[in-house]
Amino acid sequence: MSEMEINQYIEKILSYKTYSDKRKIDSLLHQLAILWQNTGTDSTKTEINEVKRKSRIIYRAIKHIDPALGSRFLNTADA
């Protein structure tokens, strides 16, 4: 999934009026899990860094929904 597709996915999830905040966060974390699931021992450093960058994008989206949770994710990702 490209960065543009990630941003479109985030916008789509955040725009759902029928989703609770928890469900929005769960959907974003599910997408994040899929991104990490596709990395492995044969993944290059560039591919892993790309997933890390996309993770931060998703964490920032989570921060818009729940600032405390998003901040904890971002702090952990930067550690």
Backbone as JSON, one array per atom type, in Angstrom:
{
  "sequence": "MSEMEINQYIEKILSYKTYSDKRKIDSLLHQLAILWQNTGTDSTKTEINEVKRKSRIIYRAIKHIDPALGSRFLNTADA",
  "N": [[0.85, -1.18, 0.0], [0.66, 2.12, -0.95], [1.88, 5.38, 0.15], [0.04, 7.33, -0.51], [-2.28, 5.79, -0.78], [-2.53, 4.94, 1.85], [-3.08, 7.39, 3.11], [-5.55, 7.98, 1.87], [-7.06, 5.83, 2.82], [-7.04, 6.38, 5.56], [-8.42, 8.85, 5.61], [-10.9, 7.95, 4.68], [-11.72, 6.18, 6.74], [-11.76, 7.95, 8.95], [-13.83, 9.59, 8.16], [-16.18, 8.19, 8.47], [-19.3, 8.28, 9.86], [-20.82, 6.53, 11.29], [-19.11, 4.91, 12.63], [-17.7, 4.22, 15.8], [-15.31, 5.93, 17.91], [-13.55, 4.03, 18.95], [-13.85, 1.92, 17.14], [-12.86, 3.12, 14.81], [-10.17, 3.5, 15.53], [-9.45, 0.83, 15.93], [-9.73, -0.13, 13.29], [-7.73, 1.32, 11.99], [-5.46, 0.35, 13.34], [-5.63, -2.29, 12.58], [-5.03, -2.12, 9.86], [-2.41, -1.28, 10.12], [-1.27, -3.53, 11.29], [-1.45, -5.28, 9.14], [0.36, -4.09, 7.4], [2.8, -4.49, 8.8], [2.8, -7.23, 8.91], [3.49, -8.02, 6.41], [6.19, -7.7, 6.3], [9.37, -9.22, 6.69], [12.09, -11.49, 7.44], [13.46, -11.34, 5.1], [13.04, -8.82, 4.21], [14.13, -5.65, 3.05], [16.18, -3.02, 4.47], [15.25, -0.58, 3.6], [12.57, -1.17, 2.94], [11.56, -1.79, 5.48], [11.95, 0.65, 6.79], [10.16, 2.17, 5.32], [7.7, 1.06, 6.12], [7.79, 1.81, 8.79], [7.6, 4.58, 8.52], [5.03, 4.81, 7.42], [3.65, 3.79, 9.57], [3.93, 5.84, 11.45], [2.35, 7.77, 10.22], [-0.18, 6.61, 10.48], [-0.3, 6.52, 13.27], [-0.38, 9.25, 13.83], [-2.88, 9.85, 12.81], [-4.46, 8.41, 14.57], [-3.92, 9.89, 16.79], [-5.46, 12.15, 16.29], [-7.96, 11.22, 16.88], [-7.8, 10.11, 19.49], [-5.95, 11.8, 21.53], [-4.17, 11.17, 23.7], [-3.62, 8.38, 23.46], [-2.61, 8.28, 20.82], [-0.31, 9.86, 21.14], [1.16, 8.25, 22.88], [1.65, 6.02, 21.23], [3.21, 7.28, 19.23], [5.42, 8.16, 20.74], [6.46, 5.71, 21.56], [7.1, 4.6, 19.09], [9.17, 6.24, 18.29], [11.12, 5.6, 20.05]],
  "CA": [[0.0, 0.0, 0.0], [1.48, 3.32, -1.05], [1.57, 6.41, 1.13], [-1.2, 7.97, -0.94], [-3.37, 4.87, -0.43], [-2.65, 5.0, 3.31], [-3.79, 8.64, 3.43], [-6.95, 7.84, 1.45], [-7.69, 4.9, 3.76], [-7.23, 7.11, 6.83], [-9.51, 9.81, 5.4], [-12.14, 7.2, 4.58], [-12.08, 5.69, 8.09], [-12.1, 9.08, 9.81], [-15.07, 10.23, 7.71], [-17.35, 7.37, 8.8], [-20.1, 8.83, 10.97], [-21.42, 5.44, 12.05], [-18.06, 4.22, 13.41], [-17.3, 4.82, 17.06], [-13.87, 6.22, 17.94], [-12.85, 2.77, 19.16], [-13.85, 1.16, 15.89], [-11.95, 3.8, 13.9], [-8.81, 3.17, 15.97], [-9.25, -0.6, 15.63], [-9.55, -0.28, 11.85], [-6.4, 1.83, 11.66], [-4.47, -0.59, 13.87], [-5.7, -3.49, 11.75], [-4.26, -1.82, 8.65], [-1.01, -1.25, 10.54], [-0.87, -4.93, 11.48], [-1.27, -5.85, 7.8], [1.63, -3.57, 6.88], [3.92, -5.17, 9.47], [2.71, -8.66, 8.61], [4.13, -8.23, 5.11], [7.65, -7.6, 6.42], [9.95, -10.46, 7.19], [13.55, -11.51, 7.53], [14.02, -11.02, 3.79], [12.73, -7.42, 3.88], [15.29, -4.77, 3.08], [16.11, -1.93, 5.43], [14.4, 0.44, 2.98], [11.17, -1.6, 3.09], [11.2, -1.67, 6.89], [11.83, 2.09, 7.08], [8.91, 2.61, 4.68], [6.61, 0.65, 7.0], [7.88, 2.66, 9.99], [7.08, 5.89, 8.14], [3.58, 4.66, 7.3], [3.14, 3.6, 10.93], [3.82, 7.16, 12.06], [1.18, 8.42, 9.62], [-1.36, 6.02, 11.12], [-0.31, 6.96, 14.67], [-0.84, 10.65, 13.87], [-4.33, 9.81, 12.6], [-5.02, 7.96, 15.84], [-3.79, 11.02, 17.72], [-6.6, 13.05, 16.05], [-9.13, 10.61, 17.52], [-7.5, 10.0, 20.91], [-4.63, 12.41, 21.66], [-3.3, 10.48, 24.64], [-3.22, 7.11, 22.87], [-1.76, 8.59, 19.69], [0.98, 10.33, 21.66], [1.9, 7.08, 23.41], [2.12, 5.27, 20.07], [4.31, 8.02, 18.59], [6.58, 8.12, 21.63], [7.0, 4.35, 21.51], [7.68, 4.39, 17.75], [10.41, 7.0, 18.21], [12.1, 5.08, 21.01]],
  "C": [[0.89, 1.23, 0.0], [1.05, 4.34, 0.01], [0.27, 7.12, 0.78], [-2.41, 7.1, -0.59], [-3.6, 4.86, 1.07], [-3.45, 6.25, 3.7], [-5.25, 8.58, 3.03], [-7.71, 6.92, 2.39], [-8.0, 5.61, 5.08], [-8.4, 8.09, 6.7], [-10.86, 9.1, 5.35], [-12.62, 6.75, 5.96], [-12.52, 6.85, 8.98], [-13.41, 9.74, 9.42], [-16.33, 9.44, 8.07], [-18.06, 7.94, 10.03], [-20.66, 7.72, 11.85], [-20.41, 4.67, 12.89], [-17.82, 4.97, 14.72], [-15.8, 5.12, 16.98], [-13.06, 4.94, 18.11], [-12.76, 1.97, 17.87], [-12.92, 1.78, 14.85], [-10.5, 3.45, 14.24], [-8.5, 1.71, 15.67], [-9.0, -0.83, 14.15], [-8.17, 0.2, 11.41], [-5.3, 0.89, 12.14], [-4.48, -1.89, 13.08], [-4.89, -3.29, 10.47], [-2.76, -1.81, 8.96], [-0.47, -2.67, 10.72], [-0.62, -5.61, 10.13], [0.05, -5.37, 7.2], [2.82, -4.31, 7.48], [3.94, -6.65, 9.15], [3.45, -8.98, 7.3], [5.64, -8.01, 5.14], [8.16, -8.92, 7.01], [11.45, -10.36, 7.23], [14.2, -11.18, 6.2], [13.72, -9.58, 3.36], [13.99, -6.57, 4.0], [15.09, -3.68, 4.13], [15.21, -0.81, 4.9], [12.93, 0.09, 3.15], [10.71, -1.45, 4.54], [11.04, -0.2, 7.28], [10.56, 2.68, 6.48], [7.71, 2.26, 5.56], [6.61, 1.49, 8.27], [7.31, 4.04, 9.7], [5.56, 5.86, 8.03], [2.94, 4.46, 8.67], [2.95, 4.94, 11.61], [2.63, 7.93, 11.5], [-0.1, 7.92, 10.28], [-1.44, 6.47, 12.58], [-0.77, 8.41, 14.79], [-2.36, 10.72, 13.64], [-5.04, 9.37, 13.88], [-4.98, 9.09, 16.85], [-4.92, 12.03, 17.52], [-7.85, 12.53, 16.75], [-8.95, 10.6, 19.04], [-6.08, 10.53, 21.13], [-3.67, 11.66, 22.6], [-2.76, 9.17, 24.05], [-2.27, 7.34, 21.7], [-0.37, 9.04, 20.11], [1.81, 9.18, 22.19], [2.45, 6.23, 22.26], [3.31, 5.97, 19.42], [5.57, 8.01, 19.43], [7.25, 6.76, 21.6], [7.68, 4.1, 20.17], [9.02, 5.1, 17.63], [11.5, 6.47, 19.13], [13.0, 4.04, 20.39]]
}
